[in-house]
Amino acid sequence: MVSKKSMNEQFLASMKSTEVCSWFELNVMRRTGFYLAWFANKLGIHPNAVTILSMILGAGSTYFYMSGSWYYGYGEQGDKLMGVAFNVIAIGMLFWADVLDNTDGQLARLSGKRSRVGRILDGAAGFVWMIPIYLGLAWRIYQHHSMEFGWFGIDHPTPTLSAIYGIAVLVLVFYSGFAGCGGQQRVGDYYMQVHLLFSKEANGTELDRSEQQQQAYDQLPEDSKWWERLFMKNYINYTKKQERTTPKLQKLLAKLEEKYGSVSNMPEDLRRRLHDYSLPIIHLDFTGFSYRALSLAFFVLIDFPLGHFLFETIVLGCGTLYTIKKHEAFCEKVTREL
């Protein structure tokens, strides 16, 4: 029988770092993910299979997000109870998709089954969820918008006005999804991996550099799978965008490697300084999933999904720009001092 102590040791071994997690994430999301990972490891399930299940569950929630609401109900009868139930199911499916997105990494560390493809799949999971969800919500807004028009005294919008409104919503959704959700999560993932470079507690970082990924791509055998090449090519572009967004950070990392041979060889006082500065930025989490998930759940339940896209574009967008500006200014200061 596995003792409580050894289970806790395994839980810690399954984590990159505990200090970067909020209380809820550590004690609910990560603990749940660990028990699922522990069970999956006993069954010999590969981490990539868990990632794919996460993608299916998250993307599958789209139907429930777009098919019902409390105001318009569900189906031709406008069943309001069923409409609310559909949205609650959607929120629950996305929650478990996020849990499984944590589980795959914990399983990889428990089982030792880490791979480049797994890292790429893990990074793509959020996009696989959100693209269909966002398009589904755009369709829902186009189909049902009499409540919003009623706020402006328009009781019976014409088909032309509805079409114009639908196009405007679709433009906002695309911007919110790719520049907002996609860009913010990309920055958040990068800052997380950079912070783990400066953390003694961390159980390994997955900071990937575009040059290294390009070299790995160039060394792929000629008979490698087409989907592996496609994923790697997209991942190279992903890492390039992360680096272009953080030019001062790139100069700092280059300076550390030039002066000390590698980032891991930097003096302890400098490591602690970088660590202590980046930790509050990680906890602020403008770029992470938490605010986005809460916003999506709230606005969907009150039947105003457009509010989520406005919140993501304006509030989370400004928060992300503030985070980047603050982090870049600090990196520039440290680089000058070196």
C-alpha positions as CSV (number, residue, x, y, z in Angstrom):
1,M,0.0,0.0,0.0
2,V,1.3,3.4,-0.9
3,S,1.9,5.7,2.1
4,K,0.5,9.2,2.4
5,K,4.1,10.5,2.6
6,S,5.2,8.8,-0.6
7,M,2.1,9.9,-2.5
8,N,2.9,13.5,-1.4
9,E,6.5,13.1,-2.6
10,Q,5.2,11.8,-5.9
11,F,2.8,14.8,-6.2
12,L,5.7,17.2,-5.7
13,A,7.8,15.2,-8.2
14,S,4.9,15.6,-10.7
15,M,5.0,19.4,-10.4
16,K,7.3,21.8,-12.2
17,S,7.0,24.2,-9.3
18,T,4.5,24.7,-6.5
19,E,5.3,28.4,-5.8
20,V,3.8,29.6,-9.1
21,C,0.3,28.1,-8.3
22,S,-2.5,29.8,-6.5
23,W,-4.1,27.9,-3.6
24,F,-7.0,26.7,-5.8
25,E,-4.8,25.7,-8.6
26,L,-2.4,23.8,-6.3
27,N,-4.9,22.1,-4.0
28,V,-7.8,21.5,-6.4
29,M,-6.6,21.5,-10.1
30,R,-3.1,20.1,-9.6
31,R,-4.1,17.6,-6.8
32,T,-6.9,16.3,-9.0
33,G,-4.5,16.2,-12.0
34,F,-2.0,14.2,-9.9
35,Y,-4.4,11.5,-8.9
36,L,-5.5,11.1,-12.5
37,A,-1.9,11.0,-13.6
38,W,-1.0,8.5,-10.9
39,F,-3.9,6.2,-12.1
40,A,-3.0,6.7,-15.8
41,N,0.6,5.8,-15.1
42,K,-0.5,2.6,-13.4
43,L,-2.5,1.7,-16.6
44,G,0.4,2.6,-18.8
45,I,-1.5,5.5,-20.6
46,H,0.8,7.8,-22.5
47,P,0.7,11.6,-21.7
48,N,0.0,12.4,-25.3
49,A,-3.3,10.4,-25.1
50,V,-4.3,12.5,-22.1
51,T,-3.5,15.7,-24.1
52,I,-5.7,14.5,-27.0
53,L,-8.5,13.7,-24.6
54,S,-8.2,17.2,-23.2
55,M,-8.5,18.6,-26.7
56,I,-11.6,16.5,-27.5
57,L,-13.3,17.4,-24.2
58,G,-12.5,21.2,-24.5
59,A,-13.5,21.4,-28.2
60,G,-16.6,19.3,-27.5
61,S,-17.9,21.8,-25.1
62,T,-18.6,24.1,-28.0
63,Y,-21.9,22.4,-28.7
64,F,-23.2,23.1,-25.2
65,Y,-21.9,26.7,-25.2
66,M,-23.7,27.6,-28.5
67,S,-26.9,25.6,-28.1
68,G,-28.6,27.1,-25.1
69,S,-28.9,30.0,-22.6
70,W,-31.1,31.2,-19.8
71,Y,-32.6,34.1,-21.7
72,Y,-33.4,32.3,-25.0
73,G,-33.7,28.8,-23.6
74,Y,-33.0,25.7,-25.7
75,G,-34.7,24.4,-28.8
76,E,-37.9,25.5,-30.4
77,Q,-39.7,25.5,-27.1
78,G,-37.2,27.8,-25.5
79,D,-36.7,25.6,-22.5
80,K,-34.8,27.9,-20.1
81,L,-33.8,25.2,-17.6
82,M,-32.3,23.1,-20.4
83,G,-30.6,26.2,-21.7
84,V,-28.9,26.9,-18.4
85,A,-28.0,23.2,-18.0
86,F,-26.3,23.2,-21.4
87,N,-24.1,26.1,-20.4
88,V,-23.2,24.5,-17.0
89,I,-22.2,21.3,-18.8
90,A,-20.1,23.4,-21.2
91,I,-18.3,25.1,-18.3
92,G,-17.8,21.7,-16.6
93,M,-16.3,20.2,-19.7
94,L,-13.9,23.1,-20.1
95,F,-12.9,22.8,-16.5
96,W,-12.1,19.1,-16.9
97,A,-10.2,19.8,-20.1
98,D,-8.0,22.2,-18.2
99,V,-7.5,19.6,-15.4
100,L,-6.4,17.1,-18.0
101,D,-4.1,19.7,-19.6
102,N,-2.4,19.8,-16.2
103,T,-2.5,16.0,-15.9
104,D,-0.6,15.3,-19.1
105,G,2.5,17.2,-17.8
106,Q,2.3,15.6,-14.4
107,L,2.0,12.2,-16.0
108,A,5.0,12.9,-18.2
109,R,7.1,13.7,-15.2
110,L,5.8,10.7,-13.2
111,S,6.4,8.2,-16.0
112,G,9.4,9.8,-17.6
113,K,7.6,9.8,-21.0
114,R,8.6,13.3,-22.1
115,S,8.8,14.1,-25.8
116,R,9.1,17.1,-28.1
117,V,5.7,16.1,-29.7
118,G,4.2,16.1,-26.2
119,R,5.4,19.6,-25.4
120,I,4.1,20.9,-28.7
121,L,0.7,19.1,-28.3
122,D,0.4,20.6,-24.7
123,G,1.1,24.1,-26.0
124,A,-1.6,23.6,-28.8
125,A,-4.3,22.3,-26.5
126,G,-5.7,25.7,-25.4
127,F,-6.0,26.8,-29.1
128,V,-7.8,23.6,-30.0
129,W,-10.3,24.3,-27.2
130,M,-10.8,28.0,-27.8
131,I,-11.1,28.3,-31.6
132,P,-14.3,26.2,-31.9
133,I,-15.7,27.6,-28.7
134,Y,-15.2,31.2,-29.9
135,L,-16.6,30.5,-33.3
136,G,-19.6,28.7,-31.7
137,L,-20.2,31.7,-29.5
138,A,-20.0,34.0,-32.5
139,W,-22.7,31.9,-34.1
140,R,-24.8,32.0,-30.9
141,I,-24.5,35.8,-30.7
142,Y,-25.6,36.1,-34.4
143,Q,-28.6,33.8,-33.9
144,H,-29.7,35.4,-30.6
145,H,-29.1,39.1,-30.0
146,S,-32.6,40.6,-29.4
147,M,-31.7,41.3,-25.8
148,E,-28.7,43.4,-26.7
149,F,-30.7,45.3,-29.4
150,G,-33.5,45.9,-26.9
151,W,-31.1,47.8,-24.7
152,F,-30.9,50.4,-27.5
153,G,-34.7,50.4,-28.1
154,I,-34.5,48.2,-31.2
155,D,-37.2,45.6,-30.7
156,H,-37.2,44.1,-34.3
157,P,-33.7,44.5,-36.0
158,T,-33.8,44.1,-39.7
159,P,-31.9,41.2,-41.4
160,T,-29.4,43.7,-42.8
161,L,-28.8,45.2,-39.3
162,S,-28.4,41.7,-37.8
163,A,-25.9,40.7,-40.6
164,I,-23.8,43.9,-39.9
165,Y,-23.9,43.1,-36.2
166,G,-22.9,39.5,-36.9
167,I,-19.9,40.5,-39.0
168,A,-18.8,43.0,-36.4
169,V,-19.0,40.3,-33.7
170,L,-17.0,37.9,-35.9
171,V,-14.2,40.4,-36.4
172,L,-14.1,41.0,-32.6
173,V,-14.1,37.3,-31.9
174,F,-11.2,36.7,-34.3
175,Y,-9.2,39.5,-32.8
176,S,-10.1,38.4,-29.3
177,G,-9.2,34.8,-30.1
178,F,-5.9,35.2,-32.0
179,A,-4.5,38.5,-30.7
180,G,-6.2,38.2,-27.3
181,C,-6.4,34.6,-26.1
182,G,-3.6,33.3,-28.4
183,G,-1.2,36.1,-27.8
184,Q,-1.8,36.4,-24.1
185,Q,-1.4,32.6,-23.5
186,R,1.7,32.6,-25.6
187,V,3.3,35.3,-23.5
188,G,2.1,33.7,-20.2
189,D,3.6,30.3,-21.1
190,Y,6.9,32.0,-22.0
191,Y,7.1,34.0,-18.8
192,M,6.3,30.9,-16.8
193,Q,9.2,28.9,-18.4
194,V,11.6,31.8,-18.0
195,H,10.7,32.1,-14.3
196,L,11.4,28.4,-13.9
197,L,15.0,29.1,-15.0
198,F,15.4,31.2,-11.9
199,S,13.7,28.9,-9.5
200,K,15.6,26.5,-7.3
201,E,12.4,24.6,-6.5
202,A,11.5,24.0,-10.2
203,N,11.4,20.4,-11.4
204,G,12.8,21.3,-14.8
205,T,11.9,24.1,-17.3
206,E,10.6,23.7,-20.9
207,L,12.0,26.9,-22.2
208,D,12.4,26.3,-25.9
209,R,14.4,28.5,-28.2
210,S,13.5,29.0,-31.8
211,E,17.0,28.3,-33.1
212,Q,17.1,25.0,-31.3
213,Q,13.7,24.0,-32.5
214,Q,14.7,24.9,-36.1
215,Q,17.8,22.7,-35.8
216,A,15.7,19.8,-34.5
217,Y,13.3,20.3,-37.4
218,D,16.2,20.3,-39.9
219,Q,17.5,17.1,-38.4
220,L,14.2,15.2,-38.8
221,P,14.6,12.1,-40.9
222,E,13.1,12.2,-44.4
223,D,10.5,9.5,-43.5
224,S,9.2,11.4,-40.5
225,K,5.4,11.8,-40.2
226,W,3.9,14.8,-42.0
227,W,1.9,15.8,-38.9
228,E,5.1,15.9,-36.8
229,R,6.7,18.2,-39.3
230,L,3.6,20.4,-39.4
231,F,3.4,20.6,-35.6
232,M,7.1,21.4,-35.3
233,K,6.9,24.1,-38.0
234,N,4.0,25.7,-36.2
235,Y,5.9,25.4,-32.9
236,I,9.0,27.1,-34.4
237,N,6.7,30.1,-35.3
238,Y,5.2,30.0,-31.8
239,T,8.6,30.3,-30.2
240,K,9.7,33.0,-32.6
241,K,6.6,35.1,-31.7
242,Q,7.5,34.7,-28.0
243,E,11.0,35.9,-28.6
244,R,9.9,38.9,-30.8
245,T,7.5,40.0,-28.0
246,T,10.3,40.1,-25.4
247,P,13.4,41.6,-27.1
248,K,14.8,43.0,-23.8
249,L,14.5,39.6,-22.2
250,Q,16.3,38.0,-25.1
251,K,19.2,40.4,-24.6
252,L,19.3,39.6,-20.9
253,L,19.4,35.8,-21.6
254,A,22.1,36.3,-24.2
255,K,24.1,38.5,-21.7
256,L,23.8,35.9,-19.0
257,E,25.0,33.1,-21.4
258,E,27.9,35.3,-22.6
259,K,29.0,36.2,-19.1
260,Y,28.5,33.0,-17.2
261,G,28.5,30.4,-19.9
262,S,24.9,29.4,-19.2
263,V,21.9,30.8,-17.3
264,S,22.3,28.1,-14.6
265,N,25.8,29.4,-13.8
266,M,24.8,32.8,-12.7
267,P,25.5,33.9,-9.1
268,E,23.0,33.0,-6.4
269,D,22.2,36.6,-5.5
270,L,21.4,37.4,-9.2
271,R,19.3,34.3,-9.5
272,R,17.4,35.3,-6.4
273,R,16.8,38.8,-7.7
274,L,15.5,37.6,-11.0
275,H,13.3,35.0,-9.3
276,D,11.9,37.5,-6.8
277,Y,11.0,39.9,-9.5
278,S,9.3,37.5,-11.9
279,L,7.3,35.6,-9.3
280,P,4.7,38.4,-8.7
281,I,4.2,38.7,-12.5
282,I,3.4,35.0,-12.6
283,H,0.9,35.4,-9.8
284,L,-0.7,38.4,-11.4
285,D,-1.7,36.0,-14.2
286,F,-3.2,38.5,-16.7
287,T,-2.1,36.1,-19.4
288,G,-3.2,32.8,-17.9
289,F,-6.3,30.7,-18.1
290,S,-7.9,31.6,-14.8
291,Y,-9.3,35.1,-15.6
292,R,-10.3,33.9,-19.0
293,A,-12.2,30.9,-17.8
294,L,-14.0,32.9,-15.1
295,S,-14.9,35.6,-17.6
296,L,-16.2,33.1,-20.1
297,A,-18.3,31.3,-17.4
298,F,-19.8,34.6,-16.1
299,F,-20.8,36.2,-19.4
300,V,-22.1,32.9,-20.8
301,L,-24.3,32.3,-17.8
302,I,-25.8,35.9,-17.9
303,D,-26.3,35.4,-21.6
304,F,-24.0,38.1,-22.7
305,P,-21.0,36.2,-24.3
306,L,-20.0,39.4,-26.2
307,G,-19.0,40.7,-22.8
308,H,-16.3,38.1,-22.6
309,F,-14.7,39.1,-25.8
310,L,-14.7,42.8,-24.7
311,F,-13.2,41.8,-21.4
312,E,-10.5,39.7,-23.0
313,T,-9.6,42.3,-25.6
314,I,-9.7,45.4,-23.3
315,V,-9.0,44.4,-19.7
316,L,-6.8,41.3,-20.2
317,G,-5.2,43.0,-23.3
318,C,-4.2,46.1,-21.3
319,G,-3.0,43.9,-18.4
320,T,-0.8,41.8,-20.7
321,L,0.7,44.9,-22.2
322,Y,1.4,46.3,-18.7
323,T,3.0,42.9,-17.7
324,I,5.3,42.9,-20.8
325,K,6.3,46.5,-20.4
326,K,7.1,46.0,-16.7
327,H,9.1,42.8,-17.3
328,E,11.0,44.3,-20.3
329,A,12.0,47.4,-18.3
330,F,13.4,45.2,-15.5
331,C,15.3,43.0,-18.0
332,E,16.8,46.1,-19.6
333,K,17.9,47.4,-16.2
334,V,19.6,44.2,-15.2
335,T,21.3,43.8,-18.6
336,R,22.8,47.3,-18.3
337,E,24.1,46.4,-14.8
338,L,25.8,43.3,-16.1
